Amino acid sequence: MARPRKPLLSRERIVATAGALVDTEGLDAVSTRRLAAELGVSGPSLYNHFRNKDEILDAVADSVSAKVDLSMFDEGDGRDWRTALHDWALSYRAALTDHPNIVPVLARGPGRRPAGLRVADAVFGAMVRAGWPPAQATHIGALMRYFITGSALGSFARGFVDDETAYDPANYPHLGQAHLLAQRQQKVDEGAFETGLRALLDGLMIQYEAVRTRDGSAPTEA
């Protein structure tokens, strides 16, 4: 039997095509009609794999979550909880900044998405093993998600225009160099994220020491 001229339709092909559309044109570019045209298939054939557009976007979001490194949370990895959170946050933000248009979907939470749930499970499990009470471990997971997704939703540096005349010193005496921020976007945004991340983790360390003192124990740093 002759092989089909076009690759058979699969979930993977649909997700890859939808992800490329989201990356290049944004969430509104994704529709079952557009995807069918891009894939060279009839619209109804997509419903053999996904019930609707929202399920497709969920799958695209989960494919991004699957790129986040979780190895630092393995029990035998050896990194303490603070270092593990730091390294994971960098990996998580890198995945999101590579695919910024899908961040609003990811920001809604993992729902039933397998990769997203593995991320949540890994973070929570590592914090509890390190000695955090379960309630605080949940708060830490939520806090980190707020911080990381929030940083990926927009760029502080890109919020300023590359036009020196836009910031008249008569009106904005402290923004004389603001027009340079757009040129230095990556450095500024990454520096801001690292500064905030370290401040956040320093604050958590203070709380962690308070937990140890209150409980009269020395939780493991796994």
N, C-alpha and C positions, 0 to 999 in steps of 0.2 A: 504494500500500500504506500502510495506517495505521501511524503511528509507534508504537513500544512505549510503554506507559504509564510504565514505569520505565526509567531509564537503563541501557544495557547494562553488564554487569559487566566491569570492567577491573582491571588490576593497580593502577592509580592509585586507584580507588575502594576497593579492598580495603585498600591501605596507609593511605589517609587514615582509613578507619573504624577499622582496628586501632590506628593512632596515637592517635586520639581516645580509644579505650578505655584504652590504656596510660596516657595522660595523666591521665584522670579516675579510673580504678579500679586501675591497676597491671598488671603483667605477667600475673598469674594470671587476670585477667578475659578474656584473649584465648584463645579456642578456636575451632575451625572451626564448631562448632555455634552459638556466640554470634555470630560474624561473619556467618554465613549468615542468622541471624534479623535482625540489624541491617540487613543489605543487602537483605532481602526475597527471598532466593534459596534454592535447595536446597543443602545441604551439599556434595554431590559437585561442584557447578559451580565451587567454589573450586579444586578440584584441576586445573582446566584452566589455572590461572595459578601455583599454588604446590603443591609436593608435600606440605608439612606446616606445622604451626604455626611451627616454628623458621625456616623460610624466610620466612614472613610477618614475624616479628619482626626477622629480618636486614634485610628491606626497610625496615621502619619505622626501624631504627637508621640505615640508609644515607640515608634521607630527612632525618634530622637532620644527619648529616655533610655533606650537600649544602648546608646552610645556612651552613657555616663559610666565612668570607672567606679566600681564598687569594691575593688580588691583590697582597699585599705581597711575595710570593715571585716575582712576574714579573720577568724579567731587566731590563726597562726601568723598573721601579718606582722605583728610586733609594734605597730604604731600606736601611741597613746590616743585617747579619744579626741583630744584637742587637735593633734596633728592630722588625725584621720578626717575630722570635719573640715579642716583647712584644705587638705588635698582634694577631698571630694567636692568641696564648693568650687574649686578652680576647674575641675573637670566638668561639673554640672554647668557652670556658666559658659565654658567654652562650647559645649554642645548647643546651648541656647543661642549664643551669639552667632554661631554658624547658621542657625535657622530662626532668625528673630520673628518672622511672620507667624510662626506656629505657637509662639509663647502665650498669647491669650488663651489658647486651648489648654495648654499645659498648666496655666495658672489656675484653672478650675479644679485641679486636683486629679489624682489618679483614677478615681471611679472604679471601673473594672479592668483597667488596662494592665496587663501582666507585667510589663517592664516597669511601669510607674509604681506598681505595688511592690515590686522587688526593691526599688529604691527606698520606699518608705519603710519596708520591713528591715532592710539592712541598717538604716540609720537608727531606727528605734531599738533594734536588737543590740547594736553596738553600744548605745548609750546606757541601756539597762545593764549590760555586762560590765560596763565601767563603773557602775554603782549609782547611777542616777535613778531616783524613784521613777516609776513608770509614768506618772502624770507629768513630771518635768521632762522626761524623755520625749513625750508627745509634744510638749511646748517647744522643745528644741527643734524637733523636726519641722514643726509649723513655722517657727521663726526663720529657720534657714531657707525654707521654701519661699517665704515672703521676701526675704532679702535678695536671694539669687534671682528669682523671676522678676522682681521689681527692677533690679539692675539691668536686666536684659530687655525690658520693655521699652527703654528709651536711652538716649545718649545725652548726658549733661553738656558735653562739649559741642555736640551738633546743634544744640539749642541756641547757639550764638552764630551770627553771620560773619562771614569772612570779609568784612567791610569796616575799615577803620572809622569812616565817617558816621557809622550807625550809633556810636557811643560817644556822643559829645561830652567832654569833661565838664562842661557847665551844668549838665544834667546828671551825669554819672561820673563823679570825680574818682571813683575807685575802679572803674572798668576800662581804664586806658589800654589794657592789653587783652581785653576780652575778645577782640577780633581774631586773635591768634589761636584761640581754643579750637576752632573748627579744623585748623591745620594739624593740630596735635591730638585729635580725637582719641585715637587708640591709647596713647600714653596717658592722657588725662583720665579716661574712663577706667582703664585698668588700674591706675594708681588710686583712684577713688574707691574702687571695689576692694582692693587689697587693704587700704586704710580702714574702711568700714568693717571688713572681715576680721582684721586683727583686733579692732576695738570690741567687736561683738564677742569674739572668743576670749578676750581678756576679761570681759564682764562675766561670761559664763564660768571662767575659772574661779572667780571670786565666789560665785554662787556654789560651785562644786566644793570648794574648801569649807563653806558654811554647812553644806550637807554632811561632809565628813565629820566636822566638829559636832554637829547636832546628833548624829548617829553614833558617835564614839567609835567609829570604825575607819579603816583605810581601804576603800574600794579599789579593786584592781584597775590598772590603767589599760586593760585590753580594749 
